[in-house]
């Protein structure tokens, strides 16, 4: 087995976690690889260093060590290569992680094949601005908003048919994976990750009747805005802000690329929901 290690050493426990992962996998005969920029961190371990793009096609799996943001970045980087990601949480929530940094003994399940791969829907975002067309892939969500904190006016169309007009601080389009992230905080539904759909959630709508909508993943959803200000932007998976002009169009649709997450046998999505999203209610740390 060949494994690519994708760490975020800014996380508190990530370095010690990565060293332990290397020891466990090396002892089991697994070949390890990591990005060449980590030559200092992995100098004492049996890890081959290379650019991700040069070696990823030969690897069987990617292990992301960090928080949910690290896992999302790893998925975005390796999904085009059709590779699955195992998340190890060394951050706080780690909702997408299959293993906590204190549970590294569970790596034996992965080595022994007692694991499975979940495939999740991802979104494709096409931004048409004049003659320029830019495309993005979202693991979690796309958020459209006004930077000046004023209300925006947004219109949604499917097949040139007006679906919704809404005045709100912003709007969110979420994958099922992202339904437990920003969309949930804005009042969206929790969606099982293997559901094939796209969720729409308004942010602080100026209407009593604005509610989230679950769209079929087969739809192409066009978004326009008519806000007086040009201070409207969108961000994909919490990345950089991209200006969204009144003359622009955003098209949100299902991506042809599937997100692949490695899960340990016996893990259950709703166990994770109850354990990690109910902590504040249960008074746990």
FIGUKOL-710634 format. One record per residue: residue number from 1; residue in three letters; chain; x, y, z of N, C-alpha, C in turn. Coordinates in steps of 0.2 Angstrom, whole numbers, padded with zeros to 4 digits. Last residue first. Layout:
// residues N
<NUM 'ALA' 'A' <X Y Z> <X Y Z> <X Y Z>>
...
***
This chain:
// residues 285
<285 'UNK' 'A' <-0084 0096 0132> <-0079 0100 0130> <-0077 0097 0123>>
<284 'UNK' 'A' <-0102 0095 0134> <-0096 0092 0134> <-0091 0097 0131>>
<283 'UNK' 'A' <-0116 0099 0135> <-0111 0102 0140> <-0104 0098 0140>>
<282 'UNK' 'A' <-0125 0095 0126> <-0124 0090 0132> <-0119 0093 0137>>
<281 'UNK' 'A' <-0124 0106 0118> <-0131 0105 0121> <-0129 0100 0127>>
<280 'UNK' 'A' <-0112 0105 0113> <-0113 0111 0117> <-0120 0110 0121>>
<279 'UNK' 'A' <-0112 0093 0106> <-0108 0094 0112> <-0110 0099 0116>>
<278 'UNK' 'A' <-0119 0090 0095> <-0123 0090 0101> <-0119 0092 0107>>
<277 'UNK' 'A' <-0110 0088 0085> <-0114 0094 0084> <-0118 0095 0090>>
<276 'UNK' 'A' <-0103 0076 0089> <-0099 0082 0088> <-0104 0088 0087>>
<275 'UNK' 'A' <-0112 0065 0092> <-0106 0066 0096> <-0103 0073 0095>>
<274 'UNK' 'A' <-0122 0067 0082> <-0124 0067 0089> <-0118 0068 0094>>
<273 'UNK' 'A' <-0115 0065 0070> <-0119 0071 0072> <-0120 0072 0079>>
<272 'UNK' 'A' <-0109 0053 0072> <-0105 0059 0072> <-0109 0065 0073>>
<271 'UNK' 'A' <-0121 0045 0071> <-0116 0045 0077> <-0112 0051 0078>>
<270 'UNK' 'A' <-0124 0048 0058> <-0128 0051 0064> <-0125 0050 0071>>
<269 'UNK' 'A' <-0114 0041 0051> <-0115 0048 0050> <-0119 0051 0056>>
<268 'UNK' 'A' <-0104 0029 0059> <-0111 0030 0057> <-0112 0038 0057>>
<267 'UNK' 'A' <-0092 0015 0059> <-0094 0022 0059> <-0101 0024 0056>>
<266 'UNK' 'A' <-0091 0002 0055> <-0094 0003 0061> <-0096 0011 0063>>
<265 'UNK' 'A' <-0076 0005 0047> <-0081 0000 0048> <-0084 0001 0055>>
<264 'UNK' 'A' <-0071 0021 0043> <-0070 0015 0047> <-0076 0011 0048>>
<263 'UNK' 'A' <-0070 0029 0027> <-0073 0028 0034> <-0071 0021 0037>>
<262 'UNK' 'A' <-0063 0040 0016> <-0063 0034 0019> <-0066 0034 0026>>
<261 'UNK' 'A' <-0072 0049 0003> <-0070 0049 0010> <-0069 0042 0013>>
<260 'UNK' 'A' <-0072 0057 -0012> <-0072 0050 -0009> <-0068 0051 -0002>>
<259 'UNK' 'A' <-0083 0066 -0022> <-0078 0067 -0016> <-0078 0060 -0013>>
<258 'UNK' 'A' <-0083 0066 -0040> <-0086 0064 -0034> <-0080 0064 -0028>>
<257 'UNK' 'A' <-0085 0077 -0054> <-0080 0074 -0049> <-0084 0072 -0042>>
<256 'UNK' 'A' <-0095 0083 -0060> <-0094 0077 -0062> <-0089 0073 -0058>>
<255 'UNK' 'A' <-0105 0093 -0049> <-0099 0092 -0052> <-0099 0084 -0055>>
<254 'UNK' 'A' <-0121 0101 -0051> <-0117 0095 -0049> <-0111 0094 -0052>>
<253 'UNK' 'A' <-0121 0119 -0051> <-0123 0112 -0053> <-0119 0107 -0050>>
<252 'UNK' 'A' <-0124 0136 -0053> <-0122 0131 -0048> <-0125 0124 -0051>>
<251 'UNK' 'A' <-0118 0150 -0061> <-0122 0144 -0062> <-0119 0138 -0058>>
<250 'UNK' 'A' <-0119 0167 -0060> <-0116 0161 -0057> <-0121 0155 -0059>>
<249 'UNK' 'A' <-0116 0181 -0071> <-0121 0175 -0069> <-0117 0170 -0066>>
<248 'UNK' 'A' <-0115 0199 -0070> <-0113 0193 -0070> <-0118 0187 -0069>>
<247 'UNK' 'A' <-0120 0212 -0069> <-0120 0209 -0076> <-0118 0202 -0076>>
<246 'UNK' 'A' <-0116 0215 -0056> <-0123 0215 -0058> <-0125 0211 -0064>>
<245 'UNK' 'A' <-0102 0204 -0051> <-0105 0210 -0053> <-0113 0209 -0055>>
<244 'UNK' 'A' <-0094 0198 -0038> <-0099 0196 -0042> <-0103 0202 -0044>>
<243 'UNK' 'A' <-0077 0195 -0034> <-0082 0200 -0035> <-0087 0197 -0040>>
<242 'UNK' 'A' <-0072 0183 -0022> <-0072 0185 -0029> <-0078 0189 -0031>>
<241 'UNK' 'A' <-0062 0179 -0009> <-0068 0183 -0011> <-0067 0185 -0018>>
<240 'UNK' 'A' <-0054 0163 -0006> <-0054 0170 -0008> <-0061 0173 -0010>>
<239 'UNK' 'A' <-0064 0151 0003> <-0058 0153 -0001> <-0058 0161 -0002>>
<238 'UNK' 'A' <-0074 0144 0008> <-0071 0148 0012> <-0064 0151 0009>>
<237 'UNK' 'A' <-0080 0137 -0003> <-0076 0133 0002> <-0072 0138 0007>>
<236 'UNK' 'A' <-0079 0151 -0012> <-0080 0144 -0013> <-0076 0140 -0007>>
<235 'UNK' 'A' <-0088 0166 -0012> <-0082 0163 -0010> <-0084 0155 -0010>>
<234 'UNK' 'A' <-0093 0182 -0020> <-0094 0175 -0018> <-0088 0172 -0016>>
<233 'UNK' 'A' <-0100 0199 -0017> <-0094 0194 -0018> <-0097 0187 -0017>>
<232 'UNK' 'A' <-0103 0215 -0020> <-0106 0209 -0019> <-0101 0204 -0021>>
<231 'UNK' 'A' <-0104 0229 -0022> <-0100 0226 -0017> <-0102 0219 -0015>>
<230 'UNK' 'A' <-0110 0237 -0030> <-0106 0232 -0034> <-0102 0228 -0028>>
<229 'UNK' 'A' <-0127 0241 -0025> <-0120 0242 -0024> <-0117 0236 -0028>>
<228 'UNK' 'A' <-0140 0237 -0028> <-0137 0244 -0030> <-0130 0244 -0030>>
<227 'UNK' 'A' <-0143 0221 -0033> <-0141 0225 -0028> <-0138 0232 -0031>>
<226 'UNK' 'A' <-0147 0210 -0041> <-0149 0217 -0043> <-0147 0222 -0037>>
<225 'UNK' 'A' <-0139 0195 -0046> <-0141 0200 -0041> <-0143 0206 -0044>>
<224 'UNK' 'A' <-0142 0178 -0051> <-0141 0184 -0052> <-0142 0189 -0046>>
<223 'UNK' 'A' <-0139 0161 -0054> <-0140 0166 -0049> <-0138 0173 -0052>>
<222 'UNK' 'A' <-0146 0145 -0060> <-0142 0152 -0062> <-0144 0157 -0056>>
<221 'UNK' 'A' <-0143 0129 -0058> <-0146 0134 -0055> <-0142 0141 -0056>>
<220 'UNK' 'A' <-0147 0114 -0066> <-0142 0119 -0066> <-0145 0126 -0064>>
<219 'UNK' 'A' <-0151 0098 -0058> <-0153 0105 -0060> <-0146 0109 -0061>>
<218 'UNK' 'A' <-0148 0087 -0052> <-0148 0087 -0060> <-0149 0094 -0062>>
<217 'UNK' 'A' <-0150 0087 -0039> <-0143 0088 -0041> <-0143 0088 -0049>>
<216 'UNK' 'A' <-0164 0096 -0034> <-0161 0090 -0037> <-0154 0092 -0040>>
<215 'UNK' 'A' <-0163 0106 -0019> <-0164 0105 -0026> <-0161 0099 -0028>>
<214 'UNK' 'A' <-0171 0112 -0005> <-0167 0106 -0008> <-0169 0105 -0015>>
<213 'UNK' 'A' <-0171 0127 0003> <-0174 0123 -0003> <-0169 0118 -0004>>
<212 'UNK' 'A' <-0175 0137 0017> <-0171 0133 0013> <-0175 0129 0008>>
<211 'UNK' 'A' <-0187 0151 0016> <-0185 0145 0019> <-0179 0142 0014>>
<210 'UNK' 'A' <-0195 0166 0019> <-0190 0163 0015> <-0187 0157 0019>>
<209 'UNK' 'A' <-0205 0172 0026> <-0207 0166 0022> <-0201 0163 0018>>
<208 'UNK' 'A' <-0202 0184 0031> <-0204 0178 0036> <-0205 0172 0033>>
<207 'UNK' 'A' <-0188 0192 0025> <-0194 0189 0024> <-0196 0184 0029>>
<206 'UNK' 'A' <-0174 0195 0023> <-0179 0200 0025> <-0186 0198 0023>>
<205 'UNK' 'A' <-0163 0182 0029> <-0168 0185 0024> <-0172 0190 0027>>
<204 'UNK' 'A' <-0151 0177 0034> <-0154 0182 0037> <-0159 0186 0032>>
<203 'UNK' 'A' <-0147 0168 0020> <-0144 0171 0026> <-0147 0177 0029>>
<202 'UNK' 'A' <-0155 0154 0013> <-0154 0161 0014> <-0151 0163 0020>>
<201 'UNK' 'A' <-0149 0140 0005> <-0151 0142 0012> <-0150 0150 0012>>
<200 'UNK' 'A' <-0151 0125 -0004> <-0150 0132 -0005> <-0153 0135 0002>>
<199 'UNK' 'A' <-0142 0110 -0008> <-0146 0114 -0004> <-0145 0121 -0004>>
<198 'UNK' 'A' <-0143 0097 -0020> <-0140 0104 -0019> <-0144 0108 -0014>>
<197 'UNK' 'A' <-0140 0079 -0020> <-0144 0086 -0020> <-0140 0092 -0019>>
<196 'UNK' 'A' <-0140 0064 -0016> <-0138 0067 -0022> <-0143 0074 -0023>>
<195 'UNK' 'A' <-0133 0058 -0001> <-0139 0061 -0004> <-0137 0065 -0010>>
<194 'UNK' 'A' <-0123 0054 0007> <-0123 0051 0001> <-0130 0053 -0003>>
<193 'UNK' 'A' <-0124 0062 0019> <-0119 0064 0014> <-0120 0060 0008>>
<192 'UNK' 'A' <-0140 0068 0024> <-0136 0062 0024> <-0131 0063 0018>>
<191 'UNK' 'A' <-0141 0085 0030> <-0143 0080 0025> <-0138 0074 0025>>
<190 'UNK' 'A' <-0149 0096 0040> <-0144 0091 0040> <-0146 0086 0035>>
<189 'UNK' 'A' <-0155 0112 0033> <-0156 0105 0036> <-0150 0101 0036>>
<188 'UNK' 'A' <-0151 0129 0039> <-0152 0123 0034> <-0153 0117 0037>>
<187 'UNK' 'A' <-0147 0139 0047> <-0154 0137 0047> <-0156 0131 0042>>
<186 'UNK' 'A' <-0134 0143 0047> <-0139 0148 0044> <-0146 0145 0044>>
<185 'UNK' 'A' <-0128 0132 0051> <-0128 0138 0056> <-0133 0143 0053>>
<184 'UNK' 'A' <-0129 0124 0040> <-0133 0122 0046> <-0133 0128 0051>>
<183 'UNK' 'A' <-0121 0131 0031> <-0128 0130 0030> <-0132 0129 0036>>
<182 'UNK' 'A' <-0108 0129 0037> <-0111 0136 0037> <-0118 0135 0035>>
<181 'UNK' 'A' <-0111 0112 0040> <-0106 0117 0041> <-0110 0124 0041>>
<180 'UNK' 'A' <-0118 0102 0036> <-0117 0102 0043> <-0112 0108 0045>>
<179 'UNK' 'A' <-0119 0102 0022> <-0125 0104 0026> <-0124 0105 0033>>
<178 'UNK' 'A' <-0108 0098 0015> <-0107 0105 0018> <-0114 0107 0022>>
<177 'UNK' 'A' <-0112 0086 0010> <-0107 0086 0015> <-0106 0093 0019>>
<176 'UNK' 'A' <-0122 0090 0001> <-0124 0087 0007> <-0118 0087 0012>>
<175 'UNK' 'A' <-0117 0107 -0003> <-0117 0100 -0005> <-0120 0097 0002>>
<174 'UNK' 'A' <-0126 0123 -0004> <-0122 0118 0000> <-0122 0111 -0003>>
<173 'UNK' 'A' <-0126 0140 -0006> <-0128 0134 -0009> <-0123 0129 -0006>>
<172 'UNK' 'A' <-0133 0154 0002> <-0128 0148 0003> <-0130 0143 -0002>>
<171 'UNK' 'A' <-0133 0172 0002> <-0136 0165 0001> <-0131 0160 0001>>
<170 'UNK' 'A' <-0136 0187 0012> <-0132 0183 0007> <-0136 0176 0006>>
<169 'UNK' 'A' <-0145 0195 0018> <-0138 0197 0019> <-0134 0193 0014>>
<168 'UNK' 'A' <-0159 0197 0006> <-0155 0194 0012> <-0148 0196 0012>>
<167 'UNK' 'A' <-0172 0194 -0004> <-0168 0200 -0001> <-0165 0197 0006>>
<166 'UNK' 'A' <-0176 0184 -0018> <-0175 0185 -0011> <-0171 0191 -0009>>
<165 'UNK' 'A' <-0185 0174 -0029> <-0182 0181 -0028> <-0182 0182 -0020>>
<164 'UNK' 'A' <-0185 0159 -0037> <-0185 0163 -0031> <-0182 0169 -0032>>
<163 'UNK' 'A' <-0186 0154 -0050> <-0188 0150 -0045> <-0189 0154 -0038>>
<162 'UNK' 'A' <-0190 0158 -0067> <-0188 0161 -0061> <-0191 0156 -0055>>
<161 'UNK' 'A' <-0182 0148 -0079> <-0188 0149 -0076> <-0186 0152 -0069>>
<160 'UNK' 'A' <-0171 0145 -0086> <-0174 0151 -0088> <-0180 0152 -0084>>
<159 'UNK' 'A' <-0167 0133 -0079> <-0170 0132 -0086> <-0174 0139 -0088>>
<158 'UNK' 'A' <-0170 0141 -0064> <-0168 0135 -0067> <-0172 0134 -0074>>
<157 'UNK' 'A' <-0164 0155 -0055> <-0167 0153 -0061> <-0165 0145 -0062>>
<156 'UNK' 'A' <-0165 0167 -0042> <-0163 0161 -0044> <-0167 0158 -0050>>
<155 'UNK' 'A' <-0159 0183 -0037> <-0164 0179 -0041> <-0161 0173 -0043>>
<154 'UNK' 'A' <-0157 0195 -0023> <-0154 0189 -0027> <-0160 0186 -0031>>
<153 'UNK' 'A' <-0151 0209 -0016> <-0157 0206 -0019> <-0154 0201 -0024>>
<152 'UNK' 'A' <-0144 0211 0001> <-0143 0210 -0006> <-0150 0207 -0009>>
<151 'UNK' 'A' <-0142 0223 0014> <-0146 0218 0011> <-0144 0217 0004>>
<150 'UNK' 'A' <-0125 0226 0020> <-0132 0228 0018> <-0135 0222 0015>>
<149 'UNK' 'A' <-0112 0223 0023> <-0117 0221 0028> <-0124 0223 0026>>
<148 'UNK' 'A' <-0103 0225 0013> <-0104 0231 0016> <-0110 0230 0022>>
<147 'UNK' 'A' <-0101 0214 0005> <-0096 0215 0010> <-0098 0221 0015>>
<146 'UNK' 'A' <-0114 0202 0003> <-0112 0209 0002> <-0107 0211 0007>>
<145 'UNK' 'A' <-0113 0185 -0005> <-0114 0190 0001> <-0112 0197 -0001>>
<144 'UNK' 'A' <-0113 0168 -0006> <-0114 0174 -0010> <-0116 0180 -0005>>
<143 'UNK' 'A' <-0104 0153 -0005> <-0108 0158 -0001> <-0107 0165 -0005>>
<142 'UNK' 'A' <-0104 0136 -0008> <-0103 0143 -0011> <-0107 0148 -0007>>
<141 'UNK' 'A' <-0097 0122 0001> <-0102 0127 -0001> <-0099 0132 -0005>>
<140 'UNK' 'A' <-0089 0109 0000> <-0094 0111 0005> <-0099 0116 0003>>
<139 'UNK' 'A' <-0082 0108 -0012> <-0083 0102 -0007> <-0089 0103 -0003>>
<138 'UNK' 'A' <-0083 0115 -0028> <-0085 0115 -0021> <-0086 0109 -0017>>
<137 'UNK' 'A' <-0074 0121 -0041> <-0077 0115 -0038> <-0077 0116 -0030>>
<136 'UNK' 'A' <-0076 0133 -0054> <-0073 0131 -0047> <-0077 0125 -0045>>
<135 'UNK' 'A' <-0072 0143 -0068> <-0075 0137 -0065> <-0072 0136 -0058>>
<134 'UNK' 'A' <-0075 0158 -0078> <-0071 0154 -0073> <-0075 0149 -0069>>
<133 'UNK' 'A' <-0076 0167 -0092> <-0079 0161 -0089> <-0074 0158 -0084>>
<132 'UNK' 'A' <-0077 0182 -0100> <-0073 0178 -0095> <-0077 0173 -0092>>
<131 'UNK' 'A' <-0084 0192 -0106> <-0082 0187 -0110> <-0078 0181 -0106>>
<130 'UNK' 'A' <-0094 0195 -0092> <-0092 0197 -0098> <-0090 0192 -0103>>
<129 'UNK' 'A' <-0093 0182 -0082> <-0092 0189 -0081> <-0089 0192 -0088>>
<128 'UNK' 'A' <-0099 0168 -0075> <-0099 0171 -0081> <-0098 0179 -0080>>
<127 'UNK' 'A' <-0094 0154 -0066> <-0094 0162 -0065> <-0093 0165 -0072>>
<126 'UNK' 'A' <-0099 0139 -0061> <-0097 0143 -0067> <-0099 0150 -0066>>
<125 'UNK' 'A' <-0096 0127 -0050> <-0098 0134 -0050> <-0095 0137 -0056>>
<124 'UNK' 'A' <-0101 0111 -0045> <-0097 0115 -0050> <-0100 0122 -0050>>
<123 'UNK' 'A' <-0100 0101 -0030> <-0103 0106 -0034> <-0098 0109 -0039>>
<122 'UNK' 'A' <-0101 0083 -0026> <-0098 0090 -0026> <-0101 0095 -0030>>
<121 'UNK' 'A' <-0108 0070 -0017> <-0109 0075 -0022> <-0105 0081 -0021>>
<120 'UNK' 'A' <-0097 0057 -0011> <-0102 0062 -0010> <-0102 0067 -0016>>
<119 'UNK' 'A' <-0094 0040 -0006> <-0094 0045 -0012> <-0099 0050 -0011>>
<118 'UNK' 'A' <-0085 0032 0006> <-0091 0035 0004> <-0090 0040 -0001>>
<117 'UNK' 'A' <-0077 0016 0007> <-0076 0023 0004> <-0083 0026 0003>>
<116 'UNK' 'A' <-0072 0007 0022> <-0075 0008 0016> <-0075 0015 0014>>
<115 'UNK' 'A' <-0062 -0005 0031> <-0064 0002 0030> <-0068 0002 0024>>
<114 'UNK' 'A' <-0053 -0015 0034> <-0059 -0015 0038> <-0062 -0007 0037>>
<113 'UNK' 'A' <-0040 -0017 0029> <-0046 -0017 0024> <-0052 -0016 0028>>
<112 'UNK' 'A' <-0029 -0016 0037> <-0032 -0023 0037> <-0038 -0023 0032>>
<111 'UNK' 'A' <-0027 -0003 0037> <-0022 -0007 0035> <-0025 -0014 0033>>
<110 'UNK' 'A' <-0039 0001 0044> <-0037 0003 0037> <-0032 -0001 0034>>
<109 'UNK' 'A' <-0037 -0004 0056> <-0043 -0006 0052> <-0042 -0004 0045>>
<108 'UNK' 'A' <-0026 0002 0061> <-0025 -0005 0059> <-0031 -0007 0055>>
<107 'UNK' 'A' <-0030 0015 0064> <-0027 0014 0058> <-0026 0007 0056>>
<106 'UNK' 'A' <-0034 0014 0077> <-0039 0013 0072> <-0036 0012 0065>>
<105 'UNK' 'A' <-0024 0020 0084> <-0025 0012 0084> <-0030 0010 0079>>
<104 'UNK' 'A' <-0027 0033 0085> <-0023 0031 0080> <-0023 0023 0079>>
<103 'UNK' 'A' <-0035 0041 0093> <-0038 0035 0091> <-0034 0032 0085>>
<102 'UNK' 'A' <-0032 0054 0095> <-0031 0050 0101> <-0033 0043 0099>>
<101 'UNK' 'A' <-0036 0061 0084> <-0029 0060 0085> <-0027 0055 0091>>
<100 'UNK' 'A' <-0050 0051 0077> <-0047 0057 0081> <-0040 0056 0082>>
<99 'UNK' 'A' <-0055 0047 0060> <-0052 0045 0066> <-0049 0052 0070>>
<98 'UNK' 'A' <-0062 0053 0050> <-0064 0046 0052> <-0061 0044 0059>>
<97 'UNK' 'A' <-0068 0070 0049> <-0063 0065 0050> <-0066 0058 0052>>
<96 'UNK' 'A' <-0078 0079 0047> <-0077 0075 0041> <-0071 0069 0043>>
<95 'UNK' 'A' <-0077 0086 0059> <-0083 0083 0058> <-0082 0078 0052>>
<94 'UNK' 'A' <-0068 0093 0068> <-0066 0088 0064> <-0072 0083 0062>>
<93 'UNK' 'A' <-0067 0103 0079> <-0073 0099 0077> <-0071 0093 0073>>
<92 'UNK' 'A' <-0051 0105 0081> <-0057 0105 0086> <-0063 0101 0084>>
<91 'UNK' 'A' <-0038 0095 0075> <-0041 0101 0076> <-0046 0101 0082>>
<90 'UNK' 'A' <-0035 0083 0071> <-0030 0085 0076> <-0032 0093 0077>>
<89 'UNK' 'A' <-0042 0069 0063> <-0043 0076 0066> <-0038 0077 0072>>
<88 'UNK' 'A' <-0039 0063 0048> <-0038 0062 0055> <-0038 0069 0058>>
<87 'UNK' 'A' <-0048 0056 0034> <-0046 0062 0038> <-0045 0060 0045>>
<86 'UNK' 'A' <-0043 0049 0019> <-0045 0047 0026> <-0043 0053 0030>>
<85 'UNK' 'A' <-0049 0050 0003> <-0045 0054 0008> <-0048 0051 0015>>
<84 'UNK' 'A' <-0046 0043 -0014> <-0050 0044 -0007> <-0046 0047 -0002>>
<83 'UNK' 'A' <-0044 0049 -0030> <-0041 0046 -0024> <-0046 0048 -0018>>
<82 'UNK' 'A' <-0046 0055 -0043> <-0050 0049 -0041> <-0047 0045 -0035>>
<81 'UNK' 'A' <-0040 0066 -0046> <-0036 0060 -0048> <-0040 0054 -0045>>
<80 'UNK' 'A' <-0048 0076 -0042> <-0047 0075 -0049> <-0043 0069 -0051>>
<79 'UNK' 'A' <-0046 0074 -0028> <-0052 0071 -0031> <-0052 0071 -0039>>
<78 'UNK' 'A' <-0035 0081 -0023> <-0034 0074 -0025> <-0040 0071 -0029>>
<77 'UNK' 'A' <-0039 0094 -0019> <-0032 0093 -0022> <-0032 0086 -0026>>
<76 'UNK' 'A' <-0051 0093 -0012> <-0050 0097 -0018> <-0044 0095 -0022>>
<75 'UNK' 'A' <-0046 0085 -0001> <-0051 0082 -0006> <-0051 0086 -0012>>
<74 'UNK' 'A' <-0038 0094 0005> <-0035 0088 0003> <-0040 0085 -0003>>
<73 'UNK' 'A' <-0047 0104 0009> <-0041 0105 0004> <-0038 0099 0001>>
<72 'UNK' 'A' <-0055 0096 0018> <-0058 0099 0012> <-0052 0101 0007>>
<71 'UNK' 'A' <-0045 0093 0028> <-0048 0088 0024> <-0051 0090 0018>>
<70 'UNK' 'A' <-0043 0106 0032> <-0037 0102 0029> <-0040 0097 0025>>
<69 'UNK' 'A' <-0055 0110 0038> <-0052 0114 0032> <-0047 0110 0029>>
<68 'UNK' 'A' <-0056 0101 0048> <-0061 0100 0042> <-0058 0104 0036>>
<67 'UNK' 'A' <-0039 0099 0053> <-0046 0099 0054> <-0050 0099 0048>>
<66 'UNK' 'A' <-0027 0086 0052> <-0029 0093 0053> <-0036 0093 0055>>
<65 'UNK' 'A' <-0021 0076 0039> <-0021 0077 0046> <-0021 0084 0048>>
<64 'UNK' 'A' <-0026 0065 0027> <-0026 0072 0029> <-0026 0072 0036>>
<63 'UNK' 'A' <-0020 0053 0017> <-0022 0054 0024> <-0021 0061 0026>>
<62 'UNK' 'A' <-0025 0045 0002> <-0022 0051 0005> <-0024 0051 0013>>
<61 'UNK' 'A' <-0021 0030 -0007> <-0025 0033 -0002> <-0021 0040 0000>>
<60 'UNK' 'A' <-0012 0024 -0016> <-0019 0021 -0015> <-0024 0025 -0011>>
<59 'UNK' 'A' <-0002 0033 -0028> <-0004 0031 -0021> <-0011 0028 -0021>>
<58 'UNK' 'A' <0001 0036 -0041> <0003 0030 -0038> <0001 0028 -0032>>
<57 'UNK' 'A' <-0004 0049 -0042> <-0007 0044 -0046> <-0005 0037 -0044>>
<56 'UNK' 'A' <0004 0057 -0034> <-0003 0055 -0032> <-0006 0049 -0036>>
<55 'UNK' 'A' <0016 0061 -0039> <0016 0055 -0036> <0009 0052 -0034>>
<54 'UNK' 'A' <0016 0074 -0045> <0020 0069 -0047> <0019 0062 -0045>>
<53 'UNK' 'A' <0007 0081 -0037> <0005 0080 -0044> <0009 0075 -0047>>
<52 'UNK' 'A' <0015 0083 -0025> <0009 0079 -0025> <0007 0077 -0032>>
<51 'UNK' 'A' <0032 0082 -0026> <0026 0086 -0028> <0020 0081 -0028>>
<50 'UNK' 'A' <0040 0072 -0013> <0039 0074 -0020> <0033 0079 -0021>>
<49 'UNK' 'A' <0048 0061 -0002> <0046 0068 -0003> <0046 0069 -0011>>
<48 'UNK' 'A' <0045 0047 0007> <0048 0049 0001> <0044 0056 0000>>
<47 'UNK' 'A' <0049 0043 0024> <0044 0046 0020> <0048 0049 0013>>
<46 'UNK' 'A' <0053 0038 0037> <0054 0035 0031> <0049 0037 0026>>
<45 'UNK' 'A' <0059 0052 0047> <0054 0047 0045> <0056 0044 0038>>
<44 'UNK' 'A' <0066 0064 0049> <0068 0058 0053> <0064 0052 0051>>
<43 'UNK' 'A' <0060 0073 0040> <0067 0071 0039> <0069 0065 0043>>
<42 'UNK' 'A' <0048 0079 0040> <0048 0072 0039> <0055 0069 0039>>
<41 'UNK' 'A' <0050 0093 0042> <0046 0089 0047> <0047 0082 0046>>
<40 'UNK' 'A' <0059 0096 0031> <0061 0097 0038> <0057 0093 0043>>
<39 'UNK' 'A' <0051 0094 0020> <0057 0090 0021> <0060 0091 0028>>
<38 'UNK' 'A' <0039 0098 0015> <0039 0096 0022> <0046 0092 0023>>
<37 'UNK' 'A' <0039 0101 0002> <0040 0106 0006> <0040 0105 0014>>
<36 'UNK' 'A' <0036 0089 -0005> <0043 0090 -0003> <0044 0096 0001>>
<35 'UNK' 'A' <0023 0080 0003> <0025 0085 -0001> <0032 0087 0000>>
<34 'UNK' 'A' <0025 0062 0005> <0022 0068 0007> <0025 0074 0002>>
<33 'UNK' 'A' <0022 0044 0007> <0025 0050 0003> <0022 0056 0006>>
<32 'UNK' 'A' <0026 0027 0012> <0024 0034 0013> <0027 0039 0009>>
<31 'UNK' 'A' <0021 0011 0011> <0025 0016 0008> <0022 0023 0009>>
<30 'UNK' 'A' <0019 0000 0025> <0016 0005 0020> <0021 0009 0018>>
<29 'UNK' 'A' <0023 -0009 0035> <0025 -0010 0028> <0022 -0006 0023>>
<28 'UNK' 'A' <0020 -0006 0047> <0015 -0011 0044> <0017 -0012 0037>>
<27 'UNK' 'A' <0029 0003 0051> <0029 -0004 0054> <0025 -0009 0051>>
<26 'UNK' 'A' <0023 0014 0044> <0029 0011 0041> <0030 0004 0044>>
<25 'UNK' 'A' <0011 0016 0051> <0011 0014 0044> <0017 0011 0042>>
<24 'UNK' 'A' <0017 0020 0063> <0012 0015 0063> <0012 0012 0056>>
<23 'UNK' 'A' <0025 0031 0060> <0028 0025 0063> <0023 0019 0063>>
<22 'UNK' 'A' <0016 0040 0054> <0021 0037 0050> <0024 0031 0053>>
<21 'UNK' 'A' <0008 0043 0065> <0005 0040 0059> <0010 0036 0055>>
<20 'UNK' 'A' <0017 0050 0073> <0014 0043 0075> <0011 0039 0069>>
<19 'UNK' 'A' <0019 0061 0065> <0025 0057 0067> <0022 0050 0069>>
<18 'UNK' 'A' <0006 0066 0065> <0009 0064 0059> <0015 0059 0060>>
<17 'UNK' 'A' <0005 0070 0079> <0000 0065 0076> <0003 0062 0069>>
<16 'UNK' 'A' <0014 0080 0080> <0015 0073 0084> <0011 0068 0081>>
<15 'UNK' 'A' <0008 0089 0071> <0015 0086 0070> <0016 0080 0074>>
<14 'UNK' 'A' <-0005 0092 0076> <-0004 0089 0070> <0003 0086 0069>>
<13 'UNK' 'A' <-0010 0098 0087> <-0007 0091 0088> <-0005 0088 0082>>
<12 'UNK' 'A' <-0013 0111 0082> <-0009 0110 0088> <-0006 0103 0089>>
<11 'UNK' 'A' <-0010 0116 0065> <-0014 0113 0070> <-0010 0111 0076>>
<10 'UNK' 'A' <0000 0118 0056> <-0003 0124 0060> <-0007 0122 0066>>
<9 'UNK' 'A' <0002 0107 0048> <0006 0108 0054> <0004 0114 0058>>
<8 'UNK' 'A' <-0008 0097 0041> <-0008 0105 0042> <-0005 0106 0049>>
<7 'UNK' 'A' <-0003 0084 0028> <-0004 0087 0035> <-0005 0095 0035>>
<6 'UNK' 'A' <-0005 0071 0020> <-0007 0078 0019> <-0008 0081 0025>>
<5 'UNK' 'A' <0004 0057 0014> <0002 0061 0020> <0001 0068 0018>>
<4 'UNK' 'A' <-0001 0044 0004> <0001 0051 0003> <-0001 0055 0010>>
<3 'UNK' 'A' <0003 0027 0003> <-0001 0032 0006> <0003 0039 0006>>
<2 'UNK' 'A' <0002 0011 -0004> <0006 0018 -0004> <0001 0023 -0002>>
<1 'UNK' 'A' <0004 -0006 0000> <0000 0000 0000> <0004 0006 0000>>
***
